[in-house]
Amino acid sequence: MLSTMHDPRTAPAEPLSHVLKRRHLTMLGLGGVIGAGLFVGSGAGIAVAGPGIVLSYLIAGALAMLVMRMLGEMSAAMPASGAFSVHAERALGRWAGFSVGWLYWFLLVVVLAVEAAGAARIASGWLPAVPQWGWVLVFMLVFTAANLAAVKNFGESEFWFAALKVGAIVLFLLLGVAAIAGWLPGREPVGLANLTGRGGFLPHGWAGVVSGVLAVVFAFGGLEVVTIAAAESDDPVRNVARAVRTAVWRILFFYVGSMLVVVTLLPWTAMRPGLSPYVAVLDSIGVPAAGTLMDGVVFVALLSALNANLYGASRMVFSLAERGEAPRGLLKVSAGGVPRRAVLASVAFGFVSVLLNLLWPDSVFLYLLNSVGAVLLFVWALIALSQLRLRRRIEREAPGSLTLRMWAFPWLTWAALAAMTGVVVLMLREGSTRPQVLWSAGATALVVAVALLREWRARRV
């Protein structure tokens, strides 16, 4: 039985605090997305797509934009700390809410552990006397304490974290445009030689663009945290709509704009996977200590994403507990409205990663990343399916709550689902990405099986 639709203006309030502002939500979305995947991982995309990586980012960004528009529509109509997990339960049944909630929680706790390890590798380069596992432990303690404090403090810290990253990208764009135009001392205008030479704009054809999409699409994961945080904002209905509208466009501008600067200034053949194209550009225009500066930016980016993901994971498992899909003990909320037990449960795996870093620093995270590598696509697919079912119900039962609408419904929703299916098929064809799909499919099948077993047992009682 699907749950009854309620107008959000008459729905019971979340027991969490309601102090996050619109600026917090917008920067939280940016903070969860702008990370090492952009600053370092984009080099792998350029290596396979050439200048066509700009089109790869446009395609991947368009898919993320459609998913966020669907999610924004549902979250503005029904703000809840579990966001798309709650929507999936209302649209498809308890098994769907259970599955998408636990899958997303698993994705976030694995990713935050990996982000801690990445930041620890940078910090170990600065202070080799402290082992990598020691840095992971420090980061986990600091951000656990931050997430146990008042939500307003979390919002402010994440705002300034994200602001630093955005400032770094804006400065990079300004320097890049100046270099392209020949406005920097001792530099002539670059022209279009790097875009049209060495095989042209699409040196590997559209197949290279598609390979680039596979390399960059997961860099857009993390935007979903905005809709989770909406339940703790001072005006959930309006703030989530505004945050979704602005965050996605800004992400596209930063991603596509910076990639266009990179491939215009430097030959794409000079890019190497694992090396930051941002460092290569800054070196080429004579910025001193470019590598060290970018290490600092990546370090902040990783810690910011860790902070945002820990927040999202704790609120997701809290929502699961509210609906009886997680232990009820996780519902304990502090006087300041912080679900402290949910925070501790979510960070627990991060502390386990301290031991994993000590024992298997080079191998264990490969298996962890494979197990969640394609989970984001499964989560996005359930968001789209939920929106297809709920849009009609909202129009029928609470039309006034549709303050943000999905474009060209239902055609663009179906187009997004087709695109996700295409990405999964292409990943299965690529030897390097096939393990991610298979491991993630196994994890998803296991969670769905548990969800269906729970429903079957509940019906027998």
Salt bridges, closest charged atoms under 4 A:
ASP7 OD2 - ARG9 NH2 2.59
GLU73 OE1 - ARG391 NH1 2.74
GLU89 OE1 - ARG323 NH1 2.91
GLU156 OE2 - ARG23 NH2 2.38
GLU156 OE2 - HIS24 NE2 2.77
GLU232 OE2 - ARG315 NE 2.63
ASP234 OD2 - LYS21 NZ 3.31
ASP235 OD2 - ARG238 NH1 3.22
GLU325 OE2 - ARG94 NE 2.86
GLU325 OE1 - ARG454 NH2 2.71
GLU395 OE2 - ARG391 NE 2.96
GLU395 OE1 - ARG392 NH1 3.61
GLU395 OE2 - ARG405 NH1 3.89
GLU397 OE2 - ARG393 NE 3.87
GLU397 OE2 - ARG396 NH2 3.76
GLU455 OE1 - ARG459 NH1 3.46
